[in-house]
Amino acid sequence: MPVNNRILTLIIFIFFSSCTNEKKKVANTDSASCESNLPNRFGVGLDTTKIVKGRINHDNMVFIPAGEFLMGANDKEGREDEYPQHSVKLNSFWIDITEVTNVSFAKFVKATGYVTTAERKPDWEEMKKQLPVGTPKPPDSVFVAASLVFSAPKQITNLNDASQWWVWKKGADWKHPHGPNSNTEGKDNYPVVHISWDDAMAYCQWAGKRLPTEAEWEYASRGGLKNSLYPWGNEDIEKGKTKANTWQGNFPLKNTNWDKFNGLAPIKKFAPNGYGLYDMAGNVWEWCSDWYRPDYYTTGKQINPQGPADSYDPMEPTVPKRVVRGGSFMCNASYCKGYRVTSRMKTSTDTSLEHTGFRCVSSN
């Protein structure tokens, strides 16, 4: 893990020391997640008091007809939380054709004055509630606006320790995706990133939409296909033509860029699925509305499931988490096959990363 200064060292120590014991217990289980054991901000909070709910506009959305499908994995590659496969019946809904872009998010910020999680300082009073009792407060100098940026390490000890390639970078946010010296100039049509669940919810409220339920997301991702592994079918991601923006090569040390992208890709660079939706696999992880629980799936039929009533992640029991779906440009078969349509990951609501974004849905 690259550490350049004392402030970064303190931040990484505080955030990671709280989950070390849990991590040792589950590092090699099927439920291990590439979205777990990450530094969390805690307690910045969502303030939507000044955000007026907008009118629904179905431009750049696709209508998904009502239907029934088998949700969850039916193969041997799934993690424990992808089983059992079960029947789900859904009402019709609309879903964004693409992930929300920088230009769309900029319109929201201009209209509302909204400040994202990554642009605000963490709250120690809230943070310490999820740390071991007696954890000393670090110097005020570490409480800065920051977000998590990917940094390829020179070597790694194992793939269970995400802190080896994530750097908590001061000044990184949706306008500065790689840190204060970067910007989104010329990238209007790239998916917006460094978005927390709170940020995504605020945007949805402004747009008159909402986040998809996990069931809606998977149904849409399948594109009308039944029991396929990926949005395009069953062909392996690195066979034939390029299908999604993921990591090729040796993660996280070297990306061969076979798909032409070493990091984020603009929207619509890969073929859409059967419903005309782009990037349902790879590019950025997408927030869902559901709380995460590994034992939520049932063997009975579910009708318009909204997710569990609360969150529980055995890897980090004290950290409430929401579901993210679809994988990202960092997904590789050796580490994370998040681009599978049934793959479930989870992240705390106030965590923002260089590979996390979202798309919206509406019921009418």
C-alpha positions in Angstrom: 0.0 0.0 0.0 1.6 3.2 -1.1 1.8 5.8 1.7 3.2 9.2 1.0 2.7 11.1 4.2 1.8 10.8 7.9 -1.8 12.0 7.3 -2.5 9.3 4.9 -0.9 6.7 7.2 -3.2 7.8 10.1 -6.3 7.6 7.9 -5.5 4.2 6.6 -4.6 2.9 10.0 -7.8 4.1 11.6 -10.2 2.9 8.9 -8.6 -0.5 8.4 -7.7 -1.4 12.0 -11.4 -1.5 12.8 -12.1 -4.5 10.5 -8.8 -6.5 10.7 -10.2 -9.1 13.0 -13.3 -9.7 11.0 -11.3 -9.8 7.8 -9.1 -12.6 9.2 -12.1 -14.7 9.9 -13.6 -14.5 6.4 -10.9 -13.6 4.0 -11.0 -17.0 2.2 -14.8 -17.6 2.3 -17.1 -17.5 -0.8 -18.6 -14.3 0.6 -15.4 -12.3 0.4 -16.1 -9.1 -1.5 -14.0 -6.6 -3.5 -16.2 -3.9 -2.0 -15.5 -4.8 1.6 -12.9 -3.7 4.1 -12.5 -0.3 2.5 -11.9 2.9 4.3 -15.2 4.5 5.2 -16.0 8.1 5.8 -19.0 7.6 8.3 -21.4 10.3 9.3 -21.2 12.9 6.6 -24.9 12.4 6.0 -27.5 13.2 3.3 -29.1 16.6 3.3 -31.8 16.9 0.7 -33.8 19.6 2.4 -33.2 22.1 -0.4 -33.6 19.6 -3.2 -37.0 19.9 -4.9 -38.4 16.7 -6.4 -38.2 17.0 -10.2 -40.6 15.9 -12.9 -40.0 12.6 -14.5 -38.5 12.7 -18.0 -38.3 9.5 -19.8 -35.7 10.7 -22.4 -32.7 8.4 -22.5 -34.7 5.7 -20.6 -35.9 2.3 -21.7 -39.3 0.8 -20.7 -39.0 -2.6 -19.1 -42.2 -4.6 -19.3 -43.6 -6.4 -16.3 -42.5 -10.0 -16.0 -41.2 -12.9 -14.0 -37.7 -14.3 -13.9 -35.3 -16.5 -11.9 -33.1 -14.3 -9.8 -29.7 -15.4 -8.5 -27.0 -17.9 -9.6 -27.7 -21.3 -11.0 -24.0 -22.1 -11.7 -21.0 -23.0 -9.6 -19.3 -19.6 -9.8 -21.6 -17.7 -7.6 -20.8 -16.5 -4.1 -22.8 -17.8 -1.2 -25.0 -14.7 -1.2 -26.2 -15.3 -4.8 -28.2 -18.4 -3.8 -30.7 -19.8 -3.9 -32.0 -19.0 -7.3 -35.7 -17.9 -6.8 -38.6 -16.7 -8.7 -39.3 -12.9 -8.8 -42.2 -11.1 -10.3 -41.9 -7.4 -11.2 -44.1 -4.6 -12.3 -43.0 -2.6 -15.4 -40.5 0.2 -14.9 -38.3 2.6 -16.8 -34.5 2.6 -16.5 -31.7 4.9 -17.7 -30.1 3.6 -20.9 -26.7 4.5 -19.5 -25.0 5.3 -16.2 -25.5 8.9 -15.1 -22.8 11.0 -16.7 -20.6 13.9 -15.6 -22.7 16.4 -17.6 -26.0 15.2 -16.2 -24.6 15.3 -12.6 -23.2 18.8 -13.2 -26.7 20.0 -14.2 -28.0 18.6 -10.9 -25.3 20.3 -8.9 -25.8 23.6 -10.7 -29.5 23.5 -10.0 -29.3 22.5 -6.4 -26.0 23.6 -5.0 -25.5 20.0 -3.7 -22.1 19.1 -2.3 -21.2 15.4 -2.5 -19.9 13.2 0.3 -16.4 13.3 -1.0 -16.3 17.1 -0.9 -17.2 17.2 2.8 -15.1 16.5 5.9 -15.7 13.3 7.9 -17.4 13.6 11.3 -15.4 12.1 14.1 -18.4 11.8 16.5 -20.1 9.6 13.9 -16.9 7.8 12.8 -16.0 6.6 16.3 -19.3 4.9 16.8 -18.1 2.2 14.3 -14.6 1.9 15.6 -13.3 -0.1 18.6 -14.0 1.6 22.0 -11.1 3.7 23.0 -9.8 4.4 19.5 -7.9 7.7 19.9 -9.0 10.6 17.8 -6.4 11.5 15.2 -5.2 15.0 14.6 -7.7 17.4 13.0 -5.4 17.6 10.0 -6.6 14.1 8.8 -10.3 15.2 8.7 -10.3 16.5 5.1 -12.5 16.1 2.1 -11.2 13.1 0.2 -12.2 10.0 -1.7 -10.7 6.6 -2.7 -8.6 6.5 -5.8 -7.1 3.4 -7.5 -3.3 3.2 -7.5 -1.6 0.2 -9.0 0.9 -1.3 -6.5 4.3 -2.6 -7.5 3.6 -5.8 -5.7 0.9 -7.5 -3.6 0.8 -10.0 -0.8 -2.8 -11.3 -1.5 -6.0 -10.3 -3.2 -8.0 -10.1 0.0 -6.4 -6.8 1.1 -7.9 -4.0 -1.0 -5.9 -1.4 0.9 -3.0 -2.4 -1.3 -4.5 -0.5 -4.3 -6.9 2.0 -2.9 -5.5 5.4 -1.8 -7.4 7.8 0.3 -6.7 11.0 -1.7 -7.3 14.5 -0.4 -9.2 16.6 -3.0 -10.5 13.6 -5.0 -14.2 13.9 -5.9 -16.5 13.7 -8.9 -14.9 16.8 -10.5 -11.4 15.6 -9.7 -11.5 11.8 -10.2 -7.8 11.2 -9.7 -7.2 14.0 -7.1 -6.9 17.8 -7.1 -4.7 18.0 -10.1 -7.2 16.1 -12.3 -10.5 17.2 -13.9 -13.3 16.0 -16.1 -12.7 18.4 -19.0 -13.6 16.7 -22.2 -15.3 13.9 -20.3 -19.0 15.0 -20.3 -20.1 11.6 -21.5 -18.2 9.6 -19.0 -20.0 8.1 -16.0 -19.8 10.2 -12.9 -17.8 8.6 -10.1 -16.9 9.1 -6.5 -20.6 9.0 -5.8 -21.9 7.7 -2.5 -25.3 6.2 -2.1 -26.4 9.4 -0.4 -25.3 11.4 -3.5 -27.1 9.0 -5.9 -30.3 9.3 -3.8 -30.1 13.1 -3.9 -29.7 13.1 -7.7 -32.6 10.7 -8.1 -34.9 12.9 -6.0 -34.0 16.0 -8.1 -34.6 14.0 -11.3 -38.0 12.7 -10.0 -36.7 9.1 -10.2 -35.2 6.6 -7.8 -32.5 4.0 -7.5 -33.4 0.5 -8.9 -34.1 -2.3 -6.5 -31.6 -5.1 -6.7 -34.3 -7.3 -8.4 -35.1 -4.6 -11.0 -31.4 -4.1 -11.7 -30.7 -7.9 -12.3 -33.9 -8.2 -14.4 -32.8 -5.3 -16.6 -29.3 -6.5 -16.8 -30.3 -9.9 -18.2 -31.8 -8.1 -21.2 -34.5 -10.7 -21.7 -32.1 -13.7 -21.6 -32.9 -16.6 -19.3 -30.2 -18.1 -17.0 -27.3 -16.4 -18.9 -24.2 -15.6 -17.0 -23.6 -12.1 -18.5 -25.8 -9.4 -20.1 -24.6 -10.6 -23.5 -25.1 -14.4 -23.0 -22.6 -17.1 -21.8 -19.5 -16.4 -23.8 -16.5 -15.7 -21.6 -15.7 -12.0 -21.4 -12.2 -12.3 -23.1 -13.4 -14.5 -25.9 -14.5 -13.1 -29.2 -15.1 -9.3 -29.5 -14.8 -7.0 -26.6 -18.0 -6.8 -24.5 -17.4 -4.6 -21.5 -14.9 -2.4 -19.8 -13.1 -4.6 -17.4 -9.5 -5.5 -16.4 -7.4 -7.7 -18.6 -4.1 -9.0 -17.4 -2.8 -9.4 -13.9 -4.9 -7.5 -11.5 -4.0 -5.1 -9.9 -0.4 -4.9 -11.2 -0.8 -4.7 -15.0 -3.8 -4.1 -17.4 -3.2 -5.1 -21.0 -6.0 -2.8 -22.2 -7.3 -5.4 -24.6 -10.7 -3.6 -24.4 -8.9 -0.3 -25.3 -9.5 1.3 -21.9 -7.2 1.6 -18.9 -9.7 3.0 -16.5 -13.2 4.5 -17.1 -14.7 4.4 -20.6 -17.2 6.8 -22.1 -20.8 5.5 -22.2 -22.0 3.5 -25.2 -18.6 2.2 -26.2 -19.7 -1.5 -26.0 -22.8 -3.2 -27.4 -26.0 -2.8 -25.4 -27.9 -5.8 -24.0 -31.2 -7.1 -25.3 -33.1 -4.2 -23.7 -30.8 -1.6 -25.3 -29.0 -0.9 -22.0 -25.3 0.0 -22.0 -22.6 -1.0 -19.5 -24.7 -3.2 -17.4 -21.4 -5.1 -17.0 -18.1 -3.3 -16.2 -17.2 0.4 -16.3 -18.6 1.4 -12.9 -20.4 -0.3 -10.0 -24.0 0.9 -9.8 -25.9 1.6 -6.6 -29.2 -0.1 -5.8 -31.7 0.9 -3.3 -31.6 -2.3 -1.2 -29.8 -2.8 2.1 -27.4 -5.7 1.9 -27.8 -9.0 3.7 -26.1 -12.2 2.6 -29.1 -14.3 3.6 -31.9 -12.3 2.0 -32.7 -14.6 -0.9 -35.5 -17.1 -0.3 -36.8 -20.2 -2.1 -40.3 -18.8 -2.4 -41.6 -16.4 -5.1 -41.0 -12.7 -4.4 -43.2 -10.0 -5.8 -41.6 -6.6 -6.3 -39.0 -7.2 -3.6 -37.7 -4.1 -1.9 -34.8 -5.7 -0.1 -34.3 -6.5 3.6 -35.4 -4.1 6.3 -31.9 -3.6 7.5 -28.2 -4.3 6.7 -25.9 -7.0 7.9 -22.5 -7.9 6.6 -20.7 -10.6 8.6 -17.4 -9.3 7.3 -18.0 -5.9 8.9 -21.0 -6.2 11.2 -21.0 -2.6 12.4 -21.0 -1.0 9.0 -24.5 -0.6 7.3 -24.2 -1.3 3.6 -26.2 -1.0 0.4 -26.0 -3.2 -2.7 -23.9 -2.3 -5.7 -24.2 -4.3 -9.0 -22.5 -4.7 -12.4 -18.8 -4.7 -11.8 -16.3 -2.1 -12.9 -13.2 -1.4 -15.0 -11.3 -3.1 -12.2 -13.0 -6.5 -12.4 -10.9 -9.5 -13.5 -11.7 -13.2 -13.3 -8.8 -13.8 -10.9 -10.2 -11.3 -8.3 -13.7 -10.2 -9.0 -16.2 -11.3 -11.6 -18.6 -8.6 -10.7 -19.7 -8.3 -14.3 -21.8 -11.5 -13.9 -25.5 -10.6 -13.8 -26.0 -12.3 -10.4 -22.9 -11.0 -8.7 -23.8 -9.0 -5.5 -21.4 -6.6 -3.8 -22.0 -4.2 -0.9 -20.6 -0.8 0.2 -21.3 1.6 3.1 -23.6 4.4 2.0 -21.0 7.1 2.6 -18.2 5.4 0.7 -17.2 7.0 -2.6 -14.7 5.4 -5.0 -13.2 6.0 -8.4 -15.2 3.1 -9.9 -18.7 3.7 -8.3 -21.6 5.4 -10.1 -25.3 4.7 -10.7 -28.3 4.9 -13.0 -31.9 5.7 -12.2 -35.3 4.1 -12.7 -38.9 5.2 -12.4 -42.1 3.3 -11.9 -44.2 5.4 -14.3 
